[in-house]
């Protein structure tokens, strides 16, 4: 039961990242975006991944941690791209 609830949590958090990425792509600006917030989220996902590895409990939930980590990393990359676009404008 605990694993199902953890999966639900990670999936629910993960659903927000495609929306954020799409917004970053369309807006082409870093205004209103907090890269610090994204860094904290990245650290949180990394801690979840390391926790799973340290405990030796690699289950299907682990895949969602990886997917979310990749999505947040893409959003951070878009932040820096958009910051450069803001500087040019």
Order of alpha helices (4+ residues) and beta strands (2+ residues): alpha-alpha-alpha
